[in-house]
Amino acid sequence: MNDVADYSLAQHQLQAHRLRVTMARIEVFHALHRAGGRPVSRDGLLLRIVELGGVTCLSTMNRALRDLVRVGLVVADVERGSPSLFRLTETTRPSRRQI
């Protein structure tokens, strides 16, 4: 079994939305992709990134999230005036046939 993560979907989506491909953006996208469309909190997302072997810190993760939300790759659910849960948009998640 190959332990190396396949980041090709993340790279393709970032490039398609004219974002520079950075490790932080890839790690955030990949962690949200692995969540399978379920909303993830900031703390949950950081934990998921670490569990997947990522090295992104909280402030860098927040900047990457902001960029992904801005271009429409990620949806932020807002509670009490600030984003609290994050998930990939429907168009960013591949269908079963694409996996």
C-alpha positions in Angstrom: 0.0 0.0 0.0 1.3 3.5 -0.9 1.4 5.9 2.1 2.0 8.9 -0.1 -1.0 11.1 -0.4 -2.3 11.9 -3.9 -2.6 15.7 -4.1 -3.4 15.9 -7.8 -7.1 16.8 -7.3 -6.1 19.6 -4.9 -3.5 20.9 -7.3 -5.9 20.8 -10.3 -8.6 22.6 -8.4 -6.2 25.3 -7.1 -4.8 25.9 -10.6 -8.3 25.9 -12.1 -9.3 28.7 -9.7 -6.1 30.6 -10.4 -4.6 30.1 -6.9 -0.9 29.6 -6.4 -0.3 26.0 -5.4 1.1 26.0 -1.8 1.4 23.2 0.6 -0.9 24.9 3.1 -3.7 25.2 0.5 -3.1 21.6 -0.6 -3.3 20.3 3.0 -6.5 22.2 3.8 -8.2 21.1 0.5 -7.0 17.5 1.0 -8.2 17.4 4.6 -11.6 18.8 3.6 -11.8 16.3 0.7 -11.1 13.4 3.1 -14.0 14.6 5.3 -16.3 13.5 2.5 -18.5 16.6 2.4 -19.1 16.8 6.1 -18.6 20.2 7.7 -15.4 20.5 9.8 -14.6 23.0 12.5 -11.3 24.9 12.5 -9.9 22.8 15.3 -11.2 19.6 13.6 -9.6 20.7 10.4 -6.2 21.4 12.0 -6.4 18.0 13.8 -7.2 16.2 10.5 -4.3 18.0 8.7 -1.9 16.8 11.5 -3.3 13.2 11.4 -2.7 13.2 7.6 0.9 14.1 8.2 0.6 17.8 7.4 2.7 20.6 8.9 0.5 23.6 8.5 0.1 25.8 11.6 -3.2 27.4 12.6 -2.5 30.9 11.2 -1.3 29.5 7.9 -4.4 27.2 7.8 -6.6 30.2 8.4 -5.1 32.1 5.5 -5.5 29.1 3.2 -9.1 28.7 4.3 -9.8 32.4 3.6 -8.4 32.0 0.1 -10.3 28.8 -0.7 -13.5 30.4 0.5 -12.9 33.6 -1.5 -12.6 31.7 -4.8 -15.5 29.4 -4.1 -13.8 26.1 -3.5 -14.9 26.0 0.2 -18.1 27.0 1.9 -17.9 28.6 5.3 -21.0 28.2 7.6 -21.3 31.3 9.7 -22.5 31.3 13.3 -22.5 34.3 15.5 -20.8 36.5 12.9 -17.8 34.3 12.2 -17.1 31.2 10.1 -17.3 28.1 12.2 -17.6 25.1 9.9 -16.0 24.5 6.5 -16.7 22.1 3.7 -15.8 21.7 0.0 -18.4 23.0 -2.4 -20.4 20.4 -4.3 -18.5 21.1 -7.5 -15.1 20.4 -5.9 -16.0 16.9 -4.7 -15.5 14.3 -7.4 -18.4 11.9 -8.1 -18.0 8.2 -7.4 -17.2 7.7 -11.1 -14.2 10.0 -10.9 -12.6 8.4 -7.8 
